[in-house]
Structures are given as C-alpha cells and as structure tokens.
C-alpha cells in the first residue's frame, strides 16, 4: 500500500490558471506561481491529497516545447518559487506530481541549438531521431529530423541514445533533490520506447520511496505500460469516454463493459491495473460542456470516485465551469481563474459541495481504494456494484433517469447500511437491501459498524444542474455564471476523434466580405492542392473554419492543408518555406497526422 493507492488528485495547468502570456519572451521571471499558493488550501478542502501540476519548466509556448528542464518557466517565476510551492503542498499533506516531457524538446533546447550552429560537428547530432543534413524544413534549418506527430516545433529525442537517457535520468534526480517532488506524469507515454521507460522506472525506484510514474496513454492494452518494470499507472481514456457518452446515451452498459474489460485486463484484482481516472483535462472538453443533461454531473462524479482506479479533478471543473475544445486553440480548456471568485463554492455551489463530499467519503472508505469490484445490477439507466475489502461491502448505486428508482441488492454482513451522501439508513433483510435512488443521482451505501465515520448529509439539488444546452446556445456555468467559459456546449468525442456535425457552418468573417470570401473558398476547394498554401492568411483561416466540423479523415487535401496552415498561423507568421512544405505535402494520411499533432 502506497500513498498513491489512496490518492485523490487535483490537476492544474499552471500557465493557464496563472494567466501567463501565450508566448515566452525569456525575460525576467514573473512570480505567477506564487499566486497559486491559496489554491493549496482549496485543494485540501475538497478532499484531494495529490496535485498533478504541469508543464512547469522553461518553454517557448504551451509548455510542451521544453527549452530548459532545470529552470521554472520564466512566466511562472524562479526555481525558489517552485521549491517553496512544493514545500507548502507537503505542509498541507498534498503530494506533488510534475509533467515530464521526455519524448521531445523545443527548438530552443541547448542540444538542438548546438546542432543548428555546428551541424555535422555537433556532439548532440545523435540526440534526436533521424537528423538529416541533406534535408530541410519549414524553418529553413538546412536539415530535417523526426518530430512528434508531424510538428517540427517538437523535436523527437533519440531515446536509444545512452547520453539522452542519462541526461533525462539526471533531470529526474535534479527535480527530486531541488524540489522534493513525489512523482512524474510522462507526456506522450504511448510513443515512448519501453526500454526508455524502464530506465526511468529504475530511477524512480532509486530517488524516493513510493515515487510514482504515471503515463499519458490514449488507447491500447494498458497492462503493456502498467507493470512492475515500467509505469505505476496510465491515463484512463477508455473510462473517460464511457463516463460521458454512457450518460449522454443513457447507456450504462457501455460504462459497465469498459470497467469489466479493464478489471479483467488487470487480472480481476483491484491492484492489478490501478488507472488514473478523469472526466476532463487540459486536452479535452470540460465534463459540464460534454454532458447533454447537466444533472448527470452528479452520477458521473459518483462513478469517478467509486470505480476502481485513482480519481482526478481538473481545476475549475469542481465549480461546473464550461470549456469547449476549439480546432485551433486549447485556451478555453486552460483558463485563468481567480479563487476569490469561488470563495464560498463549497457552501453555495452544489457541484463543489458534491466534489468535496465525495473527496471526504473516498478518504474515509478504504474499500473504495483497495476493494475488489463486483457488478450487482445493470440496465441502460441504472447501475449498481460493490467494492469489497476486509469483510466490508460498500454498495454504489447510480441512476441516469429523470425519475427515482428502487433497487433490491445484495448486501454484506452488517445489519444496517447508511447512505454516505444522504444519511439515509436502510436495514439488511435476508442479506439484501432495498434502496431508493434519486433521479440523475446516486448513492454510496456503507455498512454501519462501530467506528464507522460520521455521515454528513450533502444537499445537492440535481434540478439546479439540469439546464439543457445545444450547440447554438451560449452555455453558462452550473451555478456560477461569472465563471462560464462562454463556449458553446456540444458533446465531445475522444481526444483522437473530431466531431462530425452535419449542419452547414458559416465562415466567421465580417458580414460585408463574407459572401465574397465564402465564394473564393468554395472555388479554392476545387482547385489543385498546391494553390491553397499561397492564399492570403485570412482566406486560409476561413477555409479551415469552413471545414472544421468535418472529421480530419473526411477532409479533402486542400482542406487539410488549410487546417495545417491555420494552426501554424496561431504560432506566428507563415513564411514561404512553411507554405512550400505544406504545398508539397499532397498525401491525405500524412496531412491527417500532421494536423492532429498540433496542441
């Protein structure tokens, strides 16, 4: 049993929460990380015991283009600020996990800059994959190289190079010695070399007792990554998708099937595959935006906190804020927030009150940390299961229907059960309990024993969460309108899929030029692909916006080229070399991979 087996995580994207500029000017440090210190008490108040915060280290833009692994991003402050922040977390009993972006670096990283300067004579020419001094790229470096997902801003490290491995292992030791961190989340773990990850695990085992390695993995058999030799856990995207679509479709079979498959993957043991569970994060839409019926916020989170795995809350979602993913920017998913705007949220906001209650229940109920999983009852709209540990049988019930429902369920040896959220008591008769489950809600039934924790009933009025939104209505937050992201609510697909919307979408431009511009775009779509790259930027963006509600796979080559260029335009001016690179790429599958690589 380790600390992470009992953890509830809070996830912060610091550059967004602290309101840092989009681009790094590498000037004097601005101590924005210190403005996040008050959030530590909030994290503890809502029952979280771990903080995953990142990326934190010097980068050129969004944090994943690292330029210095040993220096806090200048937009956030100094190394002393980070050491003090971690120390304060530890003082409050909160463990700290940082983002480890070890698959690639930014172009300003010292090794890449040395290659630009010294070319074939650089001692770092083998630090990256397939450096070719006979090639070129859109930056006119005079050489080419492998990157992450087709995006040359992210230069792929050669993980087979012993010097690279030694350097990254030294970085981990540095982070522990300088900042006393408790673990690392490996970015893009699904494309990391397994031998590389095994080397990182060896370092993790050495630097600190119970040092935790968690990896970002989207699809696949998670047990390939989660084992004694590689990682402790990975991101549970399978369950993430099932939790929101299972409610939107009134299909608890999807959720139960996903849980059963993952549980079997771990050998039908609660400790066999302990995954990092979440309902939203910095790369996907907010759960409150994804849900068609906002009242389902309650049963979704009851499942998040009670199913096998380690639960995590993404900053702001405990307030029920919106956040819609945009094809060309993730800024709406990573907003600046001010804690003073939510100072009474635990008392006044049912979303926050529910999250705080679930955090407390999770901390007090070891069966939810270590118990095995047993499905008890399943229909499209009702779902019940048990978590059994040390003779204690905790029963969880959820209901995605608008009306109340009754369930007759197996129970443990206790004479009586109590609802951990409602405080309602039910007697055990012939080894079973009869329970009422409210519409769009759920309950955690705990056996009443001597020494059982005191139950503090939680008043969560689900009707306050049940406002309906459509893709054309402006969405607001659950209970805090001032905290709304102002995005349109629509159901999100998994991270690697793009929603397909059949209705026609107008190009977003000024009315007096709209018709003329739309006509130009229509003509360009029918032209040869090479013509697209040389359009004026505003026409490229218009064309990309017109195509944005198709899946990438369904786009034409010109539409994909326009989408790639529009994403490039967000990072700075498009030069002739960049236009030529896009114009020369007329291969549909290659363009699909390229456009998906942009963060």
C-alpha positions in Angstrom: 0.0 0.0 0.0 1.5 3.3 -1.1 0.3 6.9 -0.8 -0.9 6.9 -4.4 -3.2 3.9 -3.8 -5.3 6.2 -1.6 -4.9 9.5 -3.5 -7.4 11.8 -5.0 -5.7 14.1 -7.5 -6.2 17.7 -8.4 -4.9 18.7 -11.9 -3.6 22.2 -12.7 -2.4 23.5 -16.0 -0.3 26.3 -14.4 0.4 28.6 -17.4 -3.4 28.8 -17.9 -4.6 29.1 -14.3 -1.9 31.8 -13.5 -2.7 33.8 -16.6 0.7 33.6 -18.2 1.3 35.0 -21.7 0.9 32.6 -24.6 4.5 33.1 -25.8 7.6 33.2 -23.7 9.8 36.2 -24.2 12.5 34.7 -21.9 12.7 37.9 -19.9 12.9 38.5 -16.2 10.9 35.9 -14.1 7.3 36.9 -13.2 6.3 35.2 -9.9 2.9 34.0 -11.1 3.3 30.5 -9.4 3.0 32.3 -6.1 -0.5 33.4 -7.0 -1.5 29.7 -6.9 -0.5 29.2 -3.3 -4.1 29.9 -2.0 -5.3 27.0 -4.2 -3.5 24.6 -1.9 -6.0 25.1 0.9 -8.8 24.8 -1.6 -7.4 21.5 -2.9 -7.3 20.1 0.6 -10.8 21.4 1.4 -12.3 19.5 -1.4 -10.7 16.3 -0.3 -7.7 16.0 -2.7 -4.4 14.6 -1.4 -2.3 14.8 -4.6 -1.6 17.6 -7.1 -0.6 16.9 -10.7 0.7 20.3 -12.0 2.4 20.9 -15.3 4.1 21.6 -17.5 6.2 23.9 -15.4 9.7 24.2 -17.0 11.0 26.7 -19.4 9.4 26.5 -22.8 8.6 28.7 -25.8 4.9 28.5 -25.7 2.4 25.9 -24.3 4.9 24.2 -22.0 5.4 21.0 -24.0 8.2 22.5 -26.2 10.7 22.4 -23.3 13.8 24.6 -23.6 15.3 24.0 -20.2 14.4 21.1 -17.9 16.1 22.6 -14.9 14.5 26.0 -14.8 11.0 27.0 -13.9 9.3 28.8 -16.8 10.1 32.5 -16.6 6.4 33.3 -16.9 5.8 31.5 -13.6 8.8 32.5 -11.6 12.0 31.0 -10.2 13.2 27.7 -9.0 13.0 29.0 -5.5 9.3 29.7 -6.1 8.7 26.1 -7.2 10.6 24.7 -4.2 8.5 26.8 -1.8 5.3 25.8 -3.6 6.0 22.1 -3.3 7.1 22.6 0.4 3.8 24.3 1.1 1.9 21.4 -0.5 3.7 19.0 1.6 3.0 21.0 4.7 -0.7 20.6 3.9 -0.4 16.9 3.3 -0.5 17.1 -0.5 1.9 15.1 -2.7 3.1 16.8 -6.0 3.4 15.3 -9.4 5.1 17.2 -12.3 4.8 16.8 -16.1 7.8 15.1 -17.6 8.0 16.0 -21.3 10.7 13.5 -22.2 9.7 12.4 -25.7 10.7 15.6 -27.4 12.1 19.1 -26.8 11.5 22.5 -28.1 13.7 24.1 -30.8 15.3 26.4 -28.3 16.7 23.5 -26.2 20.5 23.7 -25.9 21.2 20.4 -27.8 19.1 21.4 -30.8 20.6 24.9 -30.9 24.1 23.3 -31.0 23.1 21.2 -34.0 21.9 24.4 -35.8 25.2 26.1 -35.0 27.7 23.2 -35.6 25.7 20.9 -37.8 27.7 17.6 -38.5 30.3 18.6 -35.9 27.8 18.9 -33.1 28.3 16.4 -30.3 24.4 16.4 -30.0 23.6 15.4 -33.5 22.6 11.9 -32.3 20.4 13.3 -29.5 17.5 13.5 -31.9 16.0 11.0 -34.3 17.0 10.9 -38.0 18.8 14.2 -38.2 19.4 14.5 -42.0 21.8 17.3 -43.1 20.7 16.8 -46.7 17.1 17.8 -45.8 15.3 20.9 -44.8 12.1 22.1 -43.1 9.7 25.0 -42.9 12.1 26.8 -40.5 14.9 26.6 -43.2 17.3 24.9 -40.7 19.2 23.3 -43.6 18.5 19.8 -42.1 15.4 17.7 -41.2 14.6 15.5 -38.3 11.8 13.4 -36.7 9.3 15.2 -34.6 6.2 14.5 -32.5 3.2 13.9 -34.7 4.5 15.8 -37.7 5.0 19.0 -35.8 8.6 20.3 -36.2 8.3 22.6 -33.2 8.6 19.4 -31.1 11.9 17.7 -31.9 11.8 14.0 -31.1 14.6 12.8 -28.8 16.6 9.7 -29.6 15.6 7.5 -26.6 18.0 4.8 -27.6 21.0 7.1 -27.2 22.6 6.4 -23.8 23.6 10.1 -23.4 19.9 11.1 -23.8 18.8 8.5 -21.2 21.5 9.6 -18.8 20.5 13.2 -19.2 16.8 12.6 -18.6 17.5 10.4 -15.6 19.7 13.2 -14.2 16.8 15.6 -14.7 14.6 13.4 -12.6 17.2 13.2 -9.8 17.5 17.0 -10.0 13.8 17.5 -9.7 13.7 15.4 -6.6 16.8 16.9 -5.0 15.8 20.5 -5.8 12.0 20.4 -5.5 11.3 17.2 -3.5 8.6 16.1 -5.9 6.7 12.8 -5.4 6.2 11.6 -9.0 6.1 12.4 -12.7 3.4 12.2 -15.3 5.1 11.2 -18.6 3.8 13.1 -21.5 3.1 11.1 -24.7 3.9 7.8 -22.9 2.2 5.9 -25.7 5.0 6.8 -28.1 7.9 6.3 -25.6 10.3 3.4 -26.1 9.6 0.7 -23.5 13.3 0.3 -22.7 13.5 4.1 -22.1 10.5 3.9 -19.7 12.1 1.0 -17.8 15.2 3.1 -17.3 13.0 5.9 -15.9 11.3 3.4 -13.6 14.6 2.3 -12.2 15.5 5.9 -11.4 12.0 6.3 -9.8 12.7 3.3 -7.6 16.0 4.8 -6.5 15.3 8.5 -5.9 12.5 8.3 -3.3 10.3 5.7 -1.6 6.9 5.4 -3.4 8.0 7.7 -6.2 5.1 7.5 -8.7 5.3 7.2 -12.5 2.1 7.8 -14.4 1.9 8.0 -18.2 -0.3 9.6 -20.8 -1.7 6.8 -22.9 -4.8 7.2 -25.1 -5.6 3.7 -26.4 -4.3 0.2 -26.3 -3.9 -2.5 -23.7 -2.9 -0.5 -20.6 -1.3 -3.5 -19.0 1.6 -3.2 -21.5 2.5 0.1 -19.7 1.3 -0.6 -16.2 3.5 -3.3 -14.6 6.4 -3.7 -12.1 9.0 -2.8 -14.7 7.5 0.2 -16.4 4.8 2.6 -15.0 2.6 2.6 -12.0 -0.4 3.9 -13.8 -1.6 5.5 -17.1 -4.4 7.9 -18.0 -7.7 6.0 -18.4 -9.1 7.4 -21.6 -11.3 4.3 -22.1 -13.3 5.1 -18.9 -13.2 8.9 -19.7 -15.1 8.3 -22.9 -17.5 5.8 -21.4 -18.5 8.1 -18.5 -19.8 10.9 -20.5 -21.2 9.0 -23.5 -22.7 6.4 -21.2 -24.8 9.2 -19.7 -25.5 11.1 -22.8 -26.8 7.9 -24.5 -28.5 6.6 -21.4 -26.3 3.5 -21.8 -24.8 2.2 -18.5 -23.9 -1.0 -20.4 -21.0 1.0 -22.1 -19.6 2.0 -18.7 -20.0 -1.4 -17.1 -18.5 -3.1 -20.1 -15.5 -0.8 -20.0 -15.0 -1.3 -16.3 -15.2 -5.1 -16.7 -12.8 -5.2 -19.6 -10.2 -3.1 -17.7 -10.7 -5.0 -14.5 -10.1 -8.3 -16.4 -7.0 -6.7 -18.0 -5.6 -6.3 -14.5 -6.2 -10.0 -13.6 -9.5 -9.2 -11.9 -7.6 -7.8 -9.0 -8.1 -4.2 -7.6 -4.4 -3.7 -7.5 -3.8 -5.3 -10.9 -4.4 -2.2 -13.1 -4.8 0.9 -11.0 -5.5 3.6 -13.6 -5.6 7.4 -13.4 -9.4 8.2 -13.8 -10.6 11.5 -15.0 -13.6 13.1 -16.7 -11.8 16.1 -18.2 -8.3 17.5 -18.5 -6.2 20.2 -20.4 -6.7 18.4 -23.7 -10.4 17.5 -23.7 -13.6 19.4 -23.2 -15.0 20.1 -19.7 -17.3 17.5 -18.4 -20.1 20.1 -17.8 -19.8 21.0 -21.5 -19.8 17.4 -22.7 -23.0 16.4 -20.8 -26.3 16.8 -22.6 -28.2 16.7 -19.3 -26.2 18.8 -16.8 -27.8 16.9 -13.9 -25.7 14.0 -14.9 -22.7 15.8 -13.4 -23.7 14.1 -10.1 -23.8 10.4 -11.2 -20.7 10.9 -13.4 -18.7 12.0 -10.4 -20.1 9.4 -8.1 -18.8 6.8 -10.5 -15.4 8.7 -10.9 -14.9 8.5 -7.1 -16.1 4.9 -6.6 -15.0 2.8 -9.6 -11.6 1.1 -9.4 -8.7 3.5 -10.0 -7.4 6.8 -8.8 -9.8 9.7 -9.3 -8.7 13.2 -10.5 -10.4 16.6 -10.8 -9.3 19.2 -13.3 -9.1 22.7 -11.9 -12.3 24.6 -12.3 -14.5 21.6 -13.1 -15.4 21.3 -9.4 -17.3 24.6 -10.0 -19.1 23.3 -13.0 -17.4 25.7 -15.5 -17.7 25.3 -19.3 -14.8 24.7 -21.7 -15.3 23.8 -25.4 -12.4 22.4 -27.5 -11.5 24.6 -30.4 -9.9 23.2 -33.5 -7.2 25.8 -33.5 -6.7 26.5 -29.8 -7.0 24.8 -26.4 -7.1 28.1 -24.5 -10.7 27.7 -23.5 -9.7 24.4 -21.8 -6.9 26.1 -19.8 -8.4 29.4 -18.5 -7.2 31.8 -16.0 -9.3 31.6 -12.8 -9.3 33.6 -9.6 -10.0 31.6 -6.4 -11.7 34.6 -4.8 -14.5 34.3 -7.3 -15.3 30.9 -5.8 -14.5 31.5 -2.1 -17.9 30.2 -0.9 -18.3 27.5 -3.5 -18.3 24.5 -1.1 -21.3 26.1 0.7 -23.1 27.7 -2.3 -22.3 25.6 -5.4 -23.8 22.1 -5.5 -21.1 21.0 -7.9 -18.3 21.9 -5.5 -20.3 20.7 -2.5 -20.7 17.3 -4.1 -17.0 17.0 -5.1 -15.9 17.9 -1.6 -18.3 15.3 -0.1 -17.0 12.7 -2.5 -13.4 13.6 -1.6 -14.2 13.1 2.1 -16.0 9.8 1.5 -13.2 8.5 -0.6 -10.6 9.3 2.1 -12.7 7.7 4.8 -13.7 4.5 2.9 -10.8 2.1 2.3 -13.0 -0.2 0.2 -13.0 2.4 -2.5 -9.2 2.4 -2.5 -8.5 -1.3 -2.2 -11.7 -3.2 -2.6 -12.5 -5.6 -5.4 -15.2 -4.9 -8.0 -18.5 -6.8 -8.3 -21.3 -5.8 -10.6 -24.7 -6.2 -8.9 -27.3 -4.8 -11.2 -27.3 -3.3 -14.7 -29.8 -1.7 -17.1 -29.4 1.1 -19.5 -30.4 3.7 -16.9 -29.5 2.1 -13.5 -26.2 0.6 -12.4 -25.1 -0.9 -9.1 -21.8 -2.5 -8.0 -20.0 -3.4 -4.8 -16.4 -2.8 -3.6 -15.4 -5.4 -1.1 -12.4 -5.1 1.3 -11.6 -6.7 4.6 -15.1 -8.0 5.1 -16.7 -4.6 4.3 -19.0 -4.5 1.3 -19.7 -0.9 0.0 -22.6 -0.7 -2.5 -22.7 2.0 -5.1 -25.9 2.9 -7.0 -26.4 5.4 -9.8 -29.4 6.4 -11.9 -29.3 8.4 -15.2 -33.1 8.6 -15.5 -35.1 11.7 -14.5 -37.3 9.7 -12.1 -36.4 7.8 -8.9 -35.9 4.1 -9.0 -35.9 1.3 -6.4 -33.2 -1.4 -6.3 -33.1 -4.6 -4.3 -29.4 -5.5 -3.9 -27.1 -8.0 -2.2 -25.5 -6.6 1.0 -22.8 -7.5 3.4 -22.9 -8.9 6.9 -23.9 -5.6 8.6 -27.5 -5.2 10.0 -27.8 -1.7 8.5 -26.4 0.5 5.8 -26.2 4.3 5.6 -26.1 6.5 2.5 -22.8 8.4 2.7 -24.3 11.3 0.8 -27.9 11.4 2.1 -27.5 10.0 5.6 -30.5 7.7 4.8 -30.5 4.4 6.7 -31.7 1.0 5.4 -32.0 -2.3 7.1 -30.5 -5.5 5.7 -33.1 -8.2 5.3 -32.1 -11.7 4.2 -28.8 -10.4 3.0 -30.2 -7.7 0.8 -31.1 -4.0 1.0 -34.0 -2.1 -0.7 -32.8 1.3 -1.7 -34.3 4.3 -3.4 -32.0 6.0 -5.9 -33.0 9.6 -6.9 -33.3 10.6 -10.5 -30.0 11.8 -12.1 -28.2 11.0 -8.9 -26.7 8.1 -6.9 -25.6 7.0 -3.5 -22.7 5.2 -1.7 -24.1 2.7 0.8 -21.7 2.0 3.6 -22.3 -0.7 6.3 -23.0 0.7 9.8 -20.3 -0.5 12.2 -18.8 0.6 15.4 -16.2 3.2 14.5 -17.8 4.0 11.1 -17.2 7.6 10.1 -19.9 10.1 10.9 -22.1 10.8 7.9 -22.7 14.5 7.0 -25.6 14.6 4.5 -25.0 16.6 1.3 -27.8 18.7 -0.2 -27.3 18.5 -3.9 -30.4 19.6 -5.8 -30.0 18.0 -9.2 -32.6 20.2 -10.8 -30.2 23.1 -10.4 -27.8 21.2 -12.7 -30.3 20.2 -15.4 -30.4 23.1 -17.7 -30.2 21.9 -21.3 -27.9 23.4 -23.9 -27.4 23.0 -27.6 -24.5 23.8 -29.9 -26.2 27.1 -30.8 -26.9 28.2 -27.3 -24.4 30.1 -25.2 -23.6 27.9 -22.2 -23.1 29.1 -18.7 -21.6 27.5 -15.7 -23.6 25.2 -13.5 -24.1 27.7 -10.7 -21.5 30.4 -11.2 -22.4 32.4 -14.4 -19.4 34.6 -13.9 -17.1 31.6 -14.2 -18.5 30.4 -17.5 -16.1 29.9 -20.4 -18.7 31.4 -22.8 -18.2 28.4 -25.1 -21.0 26.6 -27.0 -21.9 23.3 -25.4 -21.6 20.2 -27.6 -20.7 16.6 -26.9 -17.0 15.9 -27.3 -15.5 12.8 -28.9 -12.4 11.1 -27.6 -9.1 13.1 -27.9 -8.2 11.5 -31.2 -11.5 11.9 -32.9 -13.2 15.0 -34.3 -17.0 15.5 -34.0 -18.9 15.3 -37.3 -21.7 17.9 -37.5 -24.0 17.7 -40.5 -25.3 21.2 -40.4 -23.7 23.9 -42.6 -21.3 26.2 -40.7 -20.7 29.7 -41.9 -17.3 31.1 -42.2 -16.6 33.6 -39.4 -15.7 36.9 -41.0 -17.2 40.3 -41.3 -20.6 40.4 -43.0 -19.5 42.8 -45.7 -16.9 40.5 -47.1 -18.4 37.2 -46.0 -20.2 36.2 -49.3 -17.2 37.1 -51.4 -14.8 35.2 -49.2 -17.0 32.2 -49.0 -17.2 32.1 -52.8 -13.4 32.3 -53.0 -13.1 29.4 -50.5 -15.6 27.3 -52.5 -13.5 27.8 -55.6 -10.2 27.0 -53.9 -11.5 23.7 -52.6 -12.0 22.6 -56.2 -8.5 23.7 -57.2 -5.2 21.9 -57.2 -3.8 21.4 -53.6 -0.7 23.4 -54.3 -2.8 26.5 -54.8 -4.1 26.5 -51.3 -0.8 27.3 -49.5 -0.4 30.6 -51.3 -3.8 32.1 -50.4 -3.9 35.1 -48.1 -3.9 34.0 -44.4 -7.4 35.2 -43.8 -8.7 33.1 -46.7 -6.8 30.1 -45.4 -8.3 30.5 -41.9 -11.8 31.0 -43.5 -11.3 27.8 -45.4 -10.2 25.9 -42.3 -13.1 27.2 -40.3 -15.5 26.1 -43.0 -14.1 22.5 -42.8 -13.7 22.3 -39.1 -16.9 20.4 -38.4 -15.8 17.5 -40.5 -13.5 14.8 -39.2 -10.0 15.2 -40.4 -10.3 11.9 -42.2 -13.2 13.3 -44.2 -11.5 16.5 -45.2 -10.1 16.9 -48.7 -6.4 17.5 -49.2 -6.9 21.3 -49.7 -9.0 21.5 -46.5 -6.3 19.6 -44.6 -3.6 21.9 -46.0 -5.6 24.9 -44.9 -6.1 23.5 -41.4 -2.4 22.9 -41.0 -1.5 26.4 -42.1 -4.2 27.9 -39.9 -2.7 26.1 -36.9 0.8 27.3 -37.9 -0.6 30.9 -38.1 -1.5 30.8 -34.4 2.1 30.3 -33.5 3.4 33.2 -35.6 3.7 34.4 -39.2 3.6 31.9 -42.0 6.8 32.2 -44.1 7.4 31.0 -47.7 9.3 27.9 -46.5 6.3 26.8 -44.4 3.9 27.4 -47.3 6.1 25.3 -49.6 6.3 22.5 -47.0 2.5 22.4 -46.9 2.0 22.7 -50.6 4.4 19.9 -51.3 2.5 17.5 -49.0 -0.4 16.2 -51.1 -0.7 12.9 -49.2 -4.0 12.7 -47.3 -2.9 10.4 -44.5 0.3 12.4 -43.9 -1.7 15.6 -43.6 -4.2 14.0 -41.2 -1.3 13.0 -38.9 0.2 16.5 -39.3 -2.9 18.4 -38.4 -3.6 16.1 -35.4 -0.2 16.8 -34.0 -0.9 20.4 -33.1 -1.7 21.0 -29.4 
